Amino acid sequence: MSLILLNSPDSHKMMQKTESSRTCIQNYKNMLLVLTLIVVVIIAVQMYLQGCQCMMQMYKSCDNTNGFSNKSKEIPHNVPGISSKLCADTSKNVEHLIAHTSSRQNRSALPLCPEQPPHLVGKMNIKPTITLQEVTNEESLRNLSYGGRYAPPYCQAREKTAIIIPYRDRKEHIDILVRHLHTVLQRQQLEYGIYVVEMALPTQFNRGLLANAGVRTARGISSYTCYIIHDVDSLMTDDRNLYRCGSQPIHFMTGSTKYKYNGIPYPGFHGGIVGFTPEQYKTVNGFSNLYFGWGSEDDDLGIRVQKSGMIFVRPKEEIGMYVALPHVRDVSNQENPNSYGLVRNVSARQMQDGVETIRFKRFALEYQQLYTWLLIGVKEDVIVKKFQKYLEFPTRG
């Protein structure tokens, strides 16, 4: 009986249906397996990227000098691109990062901050002899995310500002300046980050090149709407001098205790503190990279602004006053002998010499508590060689 059933037409049909069902089930399982693998890969990639972000936030300097020694150390050109130490308080860094990420996600629901910040105090009692203790505000420091970043907790800032500070061997000044800035900028209800950019020895100090490197780094980290290049020894004396950008580049300084009669050296002076939107900085191509040593990079910048069809604007005279922290002139930062010739040919090289053409090696990028520290290296002879013909002008004399 069983043999007859197995060989009957109905049995063949049943076997074919069974085999077909098995094939469909297997195909379905294979498809599910492929989909599962795809999902796992996507999740793994997301976790890896998030992990990289977290690790970058967790790397910070553990010593009390905030990444600085009394003298800049010479670092050879074969140092790895990112050099940081993993601190014992890694878990605390993660907590700060999670809290910052959470607050960023909820920020879109907040109202816009007032046009005029309500907690400004106006004129401040800032003296050249101000001490670290006098300038420190513990509450403003507690509000920070690592990397020296801040965003108002109860409203959306009207400006997202990157403060770029070219630096070398001024530890006492940088400690005072960044604490002063954190207090003032939080009263101004800005979203901001502070970037301290240092040049590795033996290369001469180059303020313009450091500013360009800072802008390039900051714009790769976040979408800032305003870049402010800030001298390390200049303290704002009136918090109504809002660190926002406008329709024209801004020279925030109307006077300083550094200069005679607390004014500025000459009407076309644009040193100290300047601000640009990203579009404005790109239009002028930032600073020149050729001013190794002291002086004239700000004069070059002023010409770039003028040639680009813009002008520098300043705040009211009484609001734009700054106090200069005293220091002894760095003997290694001699006046650039080529500055006179360079200033005479800004137009000829403006678009080939600036933020969009800068080349540097990043030795360190550290998200410290009070600021993001960037250490870079360049080869002066390589940079200057390309523009040698512009250096063959007579020197000042």
C-alpha positions as MATLAB code, in Angstrom:
seq = 'MSLILLNSPDSHKMMQKTESSRTCIQNYKNMLLVLTLIVVVIIAVQMYLQGCQCMMQMYKSCDNTNGFSNKSKEIPHNVPGISSKLCADTSKNVEHLIAHTSSRQNRSALPLCPEQPPHLVGKMNIKPTITLQEVTNEESLRNLSYGGRYAPPYCQAREKTAIIIPYRDRKEHIDILVRHLHTVLQRQQLEYGIYVVEMALPTQFNRGLLANAGVRTARGISSYTCYIIHDVDSLMTDDRNLYRCGSQPIHFMTGSTKYKYNGIPYPGFHGGIVGFTPEQYKTVNGFSNLYFGWGSEDDDLGIRVQKSGMIFVRPKEEIGMYVALPHVRDVSNQENPNSYGLVRNVSARQMQDGVETIRFKRFALEYQQLYTWLLIGVKEDVIVKKFQKYLEFPTRG';
ca = [
       0.000    0.000    0.000;
       2.783    2.425    0.907;
       4.680    1.729   -2.329;
       1.597    2.499   -4.373;
       1.079    5.774   -2.539;
       4.669    6.886   -2.976;
       4.527    6.330   -6.696;
       1.150    7.919   -7.240;
       0.770   11.291   -9.040;
      -0.568   12.898   -5.857;
       2.513   11.918   -3.932;
       4.787   13.538   -6.542;
       2.843   16.764   -6.310;
       3.062   16.702   -2.529;
       6.830   16.145   -2.628;
       7.280   18.995   -5.082;
       5.265   21.325   -2.856;
       7.271   20.273    0.193;
      10.581   20.861   -1.602;
       9.379   24.234   -2.832;
       8.342   25.212    0.690;
      11.728   24.205    2.035;
      13.453   26.310   -0.618;
      11.287   29.341    0.187;
      11.951   28.951    3.905;
      15.693   28.681    3.296;
      15.661   31.757    1.053;
      13.710   33.618    3.716;
      16.232   32.599    6.368;
      19.108   33.689    4.136;
      17.461   37.050    3.531;
      16.919   37.540    7.263;
      20.537   36.640    7.907;
      21.774   39.173    5.342;
      19.522   41.887    6.772;
      20.701   41.072   10.286;
      24.330   41.332    9.209;
      23.673   44.685    7.547;
      22.021   46.028   10.715;
      24.895   44.728   12.858;
      27.457   46.411   10.584;
      25.579   49.718   10.683;
      25.332   49.601   14.481;
      29.009   48.665   14.768;
      30.060   51.588   12.557;
      27.903   54.001   14.577;
      29.341   52.696   17.844;
      32.877   53.021   16.467;
      32.317   56.617   15.390;
      30.726   57.499   18.715;
      33.603   55.795   20.478;
      36.112   57.872   18.525;
      34.225   61.003   19.518;
      34.205   59.986   23.151;
      37.897   59.139   23.132;
      38.754   62.521   21.648;
      36.828   64.156   24.472;
      38.425   61.951   27.119;
      41.991   62.810   26.121;
      43.225   65.714   28.157;
      46.300   66.826   30.022;
      46.552   65.701   33.665;
      49.253   68.047   34.907;
      48.662   71.367   36.641;
      50.242   73.389   33.851;
      47.329   72.805   31.449;
      49.642   71.591   28.727;
      52.183   74.373   29.053;
      55.644   74.574   30.517;
      57.521   77.752   31.290;
      59.345   77.293   27.997;
      57.976   75.735   24.833;
      59.560   72.385   24.096;
      61.036   71.592   20.737;
      59.168   68.692   19.185;
      60.665   66.800   16.250;
      58.685   66.497   13.034;
      58.115   62.753   13.466;
      55.791   63.128   16.456;
      52.415   61.434   15.861;
      49.575   63.641   14.744;
      47.621   63.565   18.001;
      49.413   63.362   21.334;
      47.410   63.215   24.572;
      47.337   61.464   27.917;
      44.353   59.531   29.221;
      43.590   60.884   32.647;
      42.477   59.131   35.776;
      39.173   61.009   35.698;
      38.043   59.473   32.392;
      34.619   58.686   33.808;
      34.170   62.344   34.702;
      35.037   63.312   31.115;
      32.413   60.879   29.827;
      29.803   62.350   32.163;
      30.576   65.844   30.868;
      30.363   64.612   27.263;
      27.028   62.853   27.808;
      25.589   65.894   29.551;
      26.840   68.178   26.760;
      25.418   65.916   24.042;
      22.070   65.699   25.813;
      21.863   69.466   26.239;
      22.741   69.975   22.552;
      19.924   67.645   21.492;
      17.389   69.603   23.546;
      18.693   73.055   22.585;
      16.549   73.457   19.473;
      13.448   73.757   21.660;
      14.870   76.713   23.608;
      13.895   80.331   22.861;
      16.400   82.680   21.255;
      18.566   84.599   23.715;
      17.739   88.324   24.072;
      19.403   90.707   21.634;
      20.810   92.585   24.634;
      22.109   90.126   27.267;
      20.412   90.977   30.599;
      23.322   90.262   32.977;
      26.001   92.576   31.599;
      27.754   94.806   34.140;
      29.365   97.294   31.739;
      32.670   98.773   32.851;
      34.809   96.327   34.844;
      37.628   97.091   37.259;
      40.434   95.442   35.309;
      44.028   96.473   36.020;
      47.328   95.380   34.436;
      48.309   93.890   37.807;
      45.222   91.656   38.046;
      45.968   88.254   39.564;
      44.773   84.764   38.755;
      42.752   84.653   41.966;
      41.026   87.962   41.191;
      39.989   86.897   37.714;
      38.801   83.374   38.567;
      35.055   82.751   38.734;
      34.451   79.182   39.865;
      30.818   79.149   38.727;
      31.714   80.015   35.142;
      34.356   77.256   35.136;
      31.841   74.669   36.392;
      29.590   75.486   33.433;
      32.187   74.386   30.862;
      32.376   71.314   28.691;
      35.846   69.970   28.011;
      37.700   71.883   25.350;
      36.645   75.208   26.914;
      33.174   75.081   25.366;
      29.944   76.593   26.638;
      26.354   77.113   25.535;
      23.665   79.049   27.446;
      21.434   76.568   29.325;
      18.140   78.439   28.987;
      18.212   79.991   25.506;
      19.724   79.572   22.044;
      22.747   81.827   21.557;
      22.598   84.394   18.779;
      26.231   83.697   17.910;
      28.496   80.653   18.010;
      31.977   82.078   18.464;
      35.415   80.479   18.243;
      38.103   82.396   20.143;
      41.500   81.739   18.528;
      44.537   82.654   20.671;
      48.014   82.448   19.044;
      50.389   81.444   21.841;
      53.987   80.949   22.924;
      55.588   81.053   26.396;
      52.925   83.170   28.126;
      51.518   80.724   30.669;
      50.664   83.386   33.253;
      48.835   85.411   30.602;
      46.884   82.501   29.118;
      45.716   81.392   32.566;
      44.367   84.870   33.318;
      42.902   85.533   29.860;
      40.881   82.333   29.481;
      39.345   82.676   32.957;
      38.432   86.276   32.224;
      36.921   85.281   28.876;
      34.807   82.481   30.356;
      33.246   84.856   32.873;
      32.543   87.602   30.331;
      31.393   85.444   27.406;
      28.901   83.572   29.578;
      27.380   86.898   30.644;
      27.178   87.746   26.932;
      25.123   84.542   26.425;
      27.356   83.289   23.634;
      27.846   79.710   22.585;
      31.610   79.503   22.246;
      34.818   77.507   22.271;
      38.344   78.703   23.091;
      41.308   77.461   21.031;
      44.913   78.069   22.095;
      47.277   77.529   19.158;
      50.988   77.080   19.808;
      53.955   76.904   17.419;
      56.572   74.234   18.138;
      60.185   75.327   18.329;
      62.556   76.046   16.652;
      60.266   77.868   14.199;
      59.841   81.586   14.820;
      56.503   82.782   16.169;
      54.022   83.540   13.385;
      50.778   85.033   14.679;
      48.945   85.044   11.332;
      49.811   81.449   10.523;
      48.714   80.329   14.004;
      45.418   82.188   13.548;
      44.828   80.403   10.235;
      45.656   77.017   11.767;
      43.243   77.742   14.601;
      40.420   78.656   12.228;
      41.029   75.548   10.106;
      40.951   73.358   13.221;
      37.921   75.023   14.817;
      35.798   74.815   11.682;
      36.567   71.104   11.478;
      35.312   70.620   15.039;
      32.103   72.658   14.986;
      30.030   75.006   12.833;
      31.002   78.410   14.196;
      29.385   81.603   12.955;
      32.136   83.928   14.178;
      35.931   83.654   14.474;
      37.752   86.038   16.808;
      41.555   86.223   16.763;
      42.645   87.334   20.234;
      46.008   88.497   21.636;
      47.008   86.591   24.762;
      47.852   89.727   26.772;
      44.701   91.824   26.190;
      41.763   91.867   28.635;
      38.388   93.383   27.794;
      37.333   96.088   30.271;
      33.655   96.427   29.284;
      31.404   93.400   28.715;
      29.126   95.446   26.438;
      31.840   94.846   23.819;
      29.937   91.825   22.534;
      32.041   89.135   20.875;
      29.694   88.728   17.940;
      30.358   89.204   14.236;
      28.507   91.504   11.873;
      28.058   92.545    8.253;
      31.664   93.864    8.221;
      34.835   92.579    9.913;
      35.207   93.975   13.444;
      38.226   95.430   15.215;
      37.120   95.169   18.839;
      39.910   97.358   20.263;
      39.527  101.128   20.364;
      42.318  101.611   22.897;
      44.750   99.780   25.155;
      46.994  100.536   28.109;
      49.763   99.125   25.912;
      49.789  102.303   23.801;
      50.339  105.994   24.441;
      47.348  107.843   25.917;
      45.543  104.480   26.102;
      44.626  104.799   22.434;
      45.772  102.888   19.344;
      49.100  103.450   17.539;
      47.619  104.803   14.286;
      44.169  104.995   12.618;
      44.798  102.007   10.337;
      45.848   99.760   13.212;
      43.957   96.453   13.300;
      45.919   94.469   15.871;
      44.861   92.899   19.134;
      41.393   91.466   18.613;
      39.550   91.080   15.290;
      36.401   89.192   14.313;
      35.180   87.659   11.038;
      32.270   85.553    9.911;
      33.373   82.373    8.105;
      32.426   83.954    4.770;
      34.411   87.125    5.478;
      37.488   85.190    6.583;
      37.330   83.070    3.450;
      36.885   86.149    1.238;
      40.064   87.819    2.519;
      41.802   84.400    2.689;
      42.581   84.982    6.361;
      46.009   86.163    7.462;
      49.214   85.877    5.482;
      51.398   82.911    6.476;
      54.663   84.737    5.711;
      55.201   86.977    8.750;
      57.676   84.963   10.799;
      58.770   87.101   13.729;
      57.198   90.254   15.097;
      55.015   92.786   13.326;
      52.966   93.832   10.269;
      50.691   90.782    9.880;
      47.789   92.981   11.057;
      48.672   95.683    8.504;
      48.637   92.994    5.810;
      45.220   91.868    7.067;
      43.853   95.418    6.900;
      44.872   95.667    3.244;
      43.239   92.310    2.511;
      39.982   93.537    4.020;
      40.108   96.770    2.014;
      40.987   95.020   -1.260;
      38.064   92.644   -0.712;
      35.605   95.548   -0.641;
      35.063   95.545    3.128;
      36.052   97.769    6.041;
      36.884   97.182    9.688;
      34.319   98.616   12.107;
      34.874   99.303   15.814;
      32.630   99.591   18.883;
      32.162  102.868   20.751;
      35.454  104.209   22.054;
      34.614  103.775   25.747;
      33.434  100.198   25.200;
      36.430   98.982   23.184;
      39.124   99.654   25.806;
      41.531   96.855   26.785;
      44.091   96.365   29.535;
      47.459   94.932   28.466;
      49.121   92.442   30.802;
      52.782   93.410   31.269;
      55.510   91.255   29.783;
      59.112   91.402   28.643;
      59.636   91.316   24.889;
      60.559   87.825   23.701;
      64.134   88.070   22.409;
      63.504   85.159   20.034;
      60.605   87.027   18.416;
      62.579   89.577   16.411;
      61.035   91.977   13.915;
      60.508   90.423   10.511;
      63.038   92.057    8.131;
      60.775   91.288    5.151;
      57.627   92.886    6.543;
      57.994   96.191    4.697;
      58.295   94.483    1.334;
      55.459   92.045    2.074;
      53.014   94.807    2.985;
      53.705   96.481   -0.376;
      52.531   93.462   -2.423;
      49.549   92.073   -0.538;
      47.257   92.147   -3.564;
      49.623   90.108   -5.740;
      49.708   87.123   -3.375;
      46.513   87.453   -1.317;
      44.670   84.455   -2.768;
      47.787   82.241   -2.847;
      48.905   83.042    0.699;
      46.369   82.549    3.469;
      43.998   80.268    5.340;
      43.067   78.196    2.288;
      46.686   77.433    1.362;
      48.254   76.890    4.795;
      50.118   73.609    5.344;
      51.093   72.527    8.837;
      51.693   69.386   10.874;
      49.517   68.825   13.906;
      51.548   67.543   16.837;
      48.814   67.684   19.480;
      45.110   68.370   19.812;
      43.961   68.252   23.426;
      40.492   68.939   24.823;
      41.460   70.437   28.156;
      39.106   71.818   30.758;
      39.524   75.503   29.927;
      40.348   75.379   26.221;
      41.271   73.223   23.262;
      45.058   73.194   22.852;
      46.606   72.807   19.424;
      50.349   72.380   18.872;
      51.549   72.664   15.284;
      54.799   72.596   13.370;
      55.797   74.167   10.068;
      59.037   74.559    8.122;
      59.661   78.249    7.615;
      62.017   77.797    4.658;
      59.461   75.682    2.770;
      56.675   78.245    3.254;
      58.815   81.270    2.412;
      60.494   79.705   -0.635;
      57.292   79.709   -2.692;
      56.943   83.480   -2.218;
      60.613   84.430   -2.442;
      60.040   86.980   -5.208;
      57.788   88.982   -2.901;
      60.566   89.263   -0.330;
      62.973   90.999   -2.707;
      61.738   94.493   -1.909;
      63.844   97.063   -0.074;
      63.542   96.964    3.694;
      62.270   99.823    5.782;
      64.918  102.457    6.308;
];
